[in-house]
Structure formats: structure tokens, C-alpha cells
């Protein structure tokens, strides 16, 4: 069984626990660690976990709201960490005391009962990767922090049963926001972040009978609203808005079974 829980999602910090319960073992992968160490411990406790319950960490890219305390956590708990070579260079190539593993596009990572396959995405960092996680029967696609969906991205997420999907901004809210012009261009650009409309097109492209769980993530506090994200995704899927989950910046989500 595969389930997941966002510990928080947005520009102030991102972290998601992906858990696979096998016949003999429970495996937990922390995807991104964009919180302070104390805050991460508190949010893990809220999820019924301790840091020692984690088996590994995967970092998608070097922006602070994703890398956060990853190195501190890894060294404290002696956890293996995966990230791309570009991300490692982007954080200054620090010493991980033998815990660092380099991830590459399309090369699966096995952690206990969980198989995680990284894939490259267009974002304004050195070598960003997002992730498809599977227990062998069910797959979760994690897709945040990208400016647009390439054919490669859609191919990697085909036939997923669950999606944690960026809905960063509403185009009209971003256009009318107090953001300076350069930041509006960056957020809305091809290497920035997904709008509600772009996310809606992605779920439309990926929809199949087995897709049963969609959670909107990485919503901008200034340039989006949960109701707008829900409405866009629900309309694209032909679902009710109440069928769409939203990962909150402070509260994340409850545990969700994929």
C-alpha cells in the first residue's frame, strides 16, 4: 500500500512523506526538506512520525524552500540523500559524509519497498528533477516547480493513480499582483511555475480510469486561492471540487492513500 502526506507546500517550504507498507517492512521517503529542522520535527510528529522513521531523502532542486534542512537532517539521522549533480553543485557541493547519492533522469532509485523514478523538468535551476513513486502496483506522481509540462514530463506520469500537482498561480491574480514585473515574468515564464490553467491541462492529458487522487500543491498565497485551483482541476477532470485536495503551506495534508 502506498500513501503520502504533505507536511507543507508553498514558497515558505515544501516537504512530502511517501510511505509504502510492504509485507515485511514500511518504507518512508521524504521528498524535499524545505523547512527548518525544528519545524520539520514538529510536522513529522503531527503526522505520527519521528525523524528516525524516515529511510531516505530526495531533494528535487536547490531552491531554499526545497533544500531547507536536508543536510542537517541527513547528518543527524544518518539518512541517505538523493539529488542531481546539478542540484548538489547548486548548494555549493557540501560534505554529506558519505550519505550523498546522485540521481539522474530516468534512473530508478530503490529504497526498501519503494521505487522512485526521477525525471527532468523545465525550471530555473541547474538540474531539477521531479519524481514518480511506486510500490509496484500503485504510482504517485509528484510534480511541482516547473514552468510547463514537456512531452517527457507527461510520459513519466502516464497511468499514475495519484498526483501531487503544482497549481502555483491564477494568471489574472498574478497579473494584478504587487509583484514587480521581472518576478511576474519569472513566475509565469517557461521555466517558472505552473498556473491553474496549465495544471488543468496536465490532468486533462493524464486522465485515465485509474486516476483517483489529485492534490493541488505549491499554491501562492498572494496569487492563488484554493477554491480557484480546485475549480480548475475539477473542471478539467469532470469531478466535483470537493474531490480535489489542496496541500496547505502550514498544515500540508492528512495522510492520503493513493
FENNOR-V261592 format. One record per pair of residues at least 12 apart in sequence whose C-alpha atoms are under 7 Angstrom apart, sorted by the first residue. I is the first residue (numbers start at 1). J is the second residue. D is the distance in whole Angstrom. If there is no record, write none. Layout:
BEGIN
i=I j=J d=D
i=I j=J d=D
END
This chain:
BEGIN
i=1 j=20 d=6
i=1 j=21 d=5
i=1 j=22 d=7
i=1 j=135 d=7
i=2 j=19 d=6
i=2 j=20 d=5
i=2 j=21 d=7
i=2 j=135 d=6
i=2 j=138 d=7
i=2 j=257 d=6
i=2 j=258 d=6
i=3 j=18 d=6
i=3 j=19 d=5
i=3 j=20 d=7
i=3 j=255 d=7
i=3 j=256 d=5
i=3 j=257 d=4
i=3 j=258 d=5
i=4 j=17 d=6
i=4 j=18 d=4
i=4 j=19 d=6
i=4 j=255 d=6
i=4 j=256 d=5
i=4 j=257 d=7
i=5 j=17 d=5
i=5 j=18 d=7
i=5 j=253 d=6
i=5 j=254 d=6
i=5 j=255 d=5
i=5 j=256 d=6
i=6 j=247 d=6
i=6 j=252 d=5
i=6 j=253 d=5
i=7 j=43 d=6
i=7 j=251 d=7
i=7 j=252 d=5
i=7 j=253 d=7
i=8 j=247 d=7
i=8 j=248 d=6
i=8 j=249 d=5
i=8 j=250 d=6
i=8 j=251 d=6
i=8 j=252 d=4
i=9 j=217 d=6
i=9 j=218 d=5
i=9 j=247 d=6
i=9 j=248 d=6
i=9 j=249 d=5
i=9 j=252 d=6
i=10 j=218 d=4
i=10 j=219 d=6
i=10 j=220 d=6
i=10 j=249 d=5
i=11 j=65 d=6
i=11 j=218 d=7
i=11 j=220 d=7
i=12 j=65 d=6
i=13 j=34 d=4
i=13 j=35 d=5
i=13 j=65 d=4
i=13 j=66 d=6
i=14 j=32 d=6
i=14 j=33 d=6
i=14 j=34 d=5
i=14 j=35 d=7
i=14 j=65 d=6
i=14 j=66 d=5
i=15 j=30 d=7
i=15 j=31 d=6
i=15 j=32 d=5
i=15 j=33 d=5
i=15 j=34 d=6
i=16 j=30 d=6
i=16 j=31 d=5
i=16 j=32 d=7
i=17 j=29 d=6
i=17 j=30 d=5
i=17 j=31 d=6
i=18 j=30 d=6
i=20 j=113 d=6
i=20 j=114 d=6
i=20 j=135 d=6
i=22 j=113 d=6
i=27 j=55 d=6
i=27 j=112 d=6
i=27 j=113 d=6
i=27 j=114 d=7
i=28 j=54 d=5
i=28 j=55 d=5
i=29 j=54 d=6
i=29 j=55 d=6
i=29 j=56 d=5
i=29 j=57 d=6
i=30 j=54 d=7
i=30 j=56 d=6
i=30 j=57 d=5
i=30 j=58 d=6
i=31 j=57 d=6
i=31 j=58 d=5
i=31 j=59 d=6
i=32 j=57 d=7
i=32 j=58 d=6
i=32 j=59 d=5
i=32 j=60 d=6
i=32 j=66 d=5
i=32 j=67 d=6
i=33 j=66 d=5
i=33 j=67 d=5
i=33 j=68 d=5
i=33 j=69 d=6
i=33 j=70 d=5
i=34 j=64 d=6
i=34 j=65 d=4
i=34 j=66 d=4
i=34 j=67 d=5
i=34 j=68 d=4
i=34 j=69 d=6
i=35 j=65 d=7
i=35 j=68 d=5
i=35 j=69 d=6
i=36 j=68 d=6
i=36 j=69 d=6
i=37 j=69 d=6
i=37 j=73 d=7
i=52 j=77 d=7
i=55 j=79 d=6
i=56 j=79 d=5
i=56 j=80 d=5
i=56 j=81 d=6
i=57 j=79 d=7
i=57 j=80 d=6
i=57 j=81 d=5
i=57 j=82 d=6
i=58 j=81 d=6
i=58 j=82 d=5
i=58 j=83 d=6
i=59 j=82 d=6
i=59 j=83 d=5
i=60 j=83 d=6
i=60 j=128 d=6
i=60 j=129 d=5
i=60 j=130 d=6
i=61 j=87 d=5
i=61 j=125 d=7
i=61 j=128 d=5
i=61 j=129 d=7
i=62 j=87 d=5
i=62 j=90 d=6
i=62 j=91 d=6
i=71 j=96 d=7
i=75 j=96 d=7
i=79 j=99 d=7
i=80 j=99 d=5
i=80 j=100 d=6
i=81 j=99 d=6
i=81 j=100 d=5
i=81 j=101 d=6
i=82 j=100 d=6
i=82 j=101 d=5
i=82 j=102 d=6
i=82 j=103 d=6
i=83 j=101 d=7
i=83 j=102 d=5
i=83 j=103 d=5
i=84 j=102 d=5
i=84 j=103 d=5
i=84 j=104 d=6
i=84 j=127 d=6
i=85 j=102 d=6
i=86 j=126 d=5
i=86 j=127 d=5
i=87 j=126 d=6
i=87 j=127 d=6
i=87 j=128 d=7
i=90 j=126 d=7
i=104 j=118 d=7
i=105 j=118 d=5
i=105 j=119 d=4
i=105 j=120 d=6
i=106 j=118 d=6
i=106 j=119 d=6
i=113 j=135 d=6
i=114 j=133 d=7
i=114 j=134 d=6
i=114 j=135 d=5
i=115 j=133 d=6
i=115 j=134 d=5
i=115 j=135 d=6
i=116 j=131 d=6
i=116 j=132 d=6
i=116 j=133 d=4
i=116 j=134 d=6
i=117 j=131 d=6
i=117 j=132 d=5
i=117 j=133 d=6
i=118 j=130 d=6
i=118 j=131 d=4
i=118 j=132 d=6
i=119 j=131 d=6
i=121 j=146 d=6
i=121 j=153 d=7
i=122 j=146 d=5
i=122 j=147 d=6
i=122 j=148 d=7
i=122 j=191 d=5
i=123 j=145 d=6
i=123 j=146 d=5
i=123 j=147 d=6
i=123 j=191 d=4
i=123 j=192 d=6
i=124 j=191 d=5
i=124 j=192 d=6
i=130 j=142 d=6
i=130 j=143 d=6
i=132 j=157 d=7
i=138 j=161 d=6
i=138 j=258 d=7
i=139 j=160 d=5
i=139 j=161 d=6
i=139 j=162 d=7
i=140 j=160 d=6
i=140 j=161 d=6
i=140 j=162 d=5
i=140 j=163 d=6
i=140 j=258 d=7
i=141 j=157 d=6
i=141 j=160 d=6
i=141 j=162 d=6
i=141 j=163 d=5
i=141 j=164 d=6
i=142 j=163 d=6
i=142 j=164 d=5
i=142 j=165 d=6
i=143 j=164 d=6
i=143 j=165 d=5
i=143 j=166 d=6
i=144 j=165 d=6
i=144 j=166 d=4
i=144 j=218 d=7
i=145 j=166 d=7
i=145 j=192 d=7
i=145 j=193 d=5
i=146 j=191 d=6
i=146 j=192 d=6
i=146 j=193 d=5
i=146 j=194 d=6
i=147 j=189 d=6
i=147 j=190 d=4
i=147 j=191 d=4
i=147 j=192 d=4
i=147 j=193 d=4
i=147 j=194 d=5
i=148 j=190 d=6
i=148 j=194 d=6
i=158 j=206 d=6
i=159 j=208 d=7
i=160 j=211 d=6
i=161 j=210 d=5
i=161 j=211 d=4
i=161 j=212 d=6
i=161 j=213 d=7
i=161 j=258 d=6
i=162 j=211 d=6
i=162 j=212 d=6
i=162 j=213 d=5
i=162 j=214 d=6
i=162 j=258 d=5
i=163 j=213 d=6
i=163 j=214 d=5
i=163 j=215 d=6
i=164 j=214 d=6
i=164 j=215 d=5
i=164 j=216 d=6
i=164 j=217 d=6
i=165 j=215 d=6
i=165 j=216 d=5
i=165 j=217 d=5
i=166 j=194 d=6
i=166 j=199 d=7
i=166 j=216 d=6
i=166 j=217 d=5
i=166 j=218 d=5
i=167 j=194 d=6
i=167 j=195 d=6
i=167 j=196 d=5
i=167 j=199 d=6
i=167 j=216 d=6
i=167 j=217 d=6
i=167 j=218 d=6
i=167 j=219 d=6
i=167 j=229 d=6
i=168 j=193 d=6
i=168 j=194 d=6
i=168 j=195 d=6
i=168 j=196 d=7
i=168 j=218 d=5
i=168 j=219 d=4
i=168 j=220 d=5
i=168 j=224 d=7
i=169 j=194 d=7
i=169 j=195 d=5
i=169 j=196 d=6
i=169 j=219 d=6
i=169 j=220 d=6
i=169 j=223 d=5
i=169 j=224 d=5
i=170 j=195 d=6
i=170 j=196 d=6
i=170 j=223 d=6
i=170 j=224 d=5
i=171 j=195 d=6
i=173 j=223 d=5
i=173 j=224 d=7
i=174 j=223 d=5
i=177 j=223 d=7
i=196 j=229 d=6
i=196 j=232 d=6
i=197 j=232 d=7
i=200 j=232 d=6
i=200 j=233 d=5
i=200 j=236 d=5
i=201 j=236 d=7
i=203 j=236 d=7
i=203 j=237 d=7
i=204 j=236 d=5
i=204 j=237 d=6
i=207 j=237 d=7
i=213 j=258 d=6
i=214 j=244 d=6
i=214 j=245 d=6
i=215 j=244 d=6
i=215 j=245 d=4
i=215 j=246 d=5
i=215 j=247 d=7
i=216 j=229 d=7
i=216 j=245 d=6
i=216 j=246 d=5
i=216 j=247 d=6
i=217 j=246 d=6
i=217 j=247 d=5
i=226 j=246 d=7
i=230 j=244 d=6
END
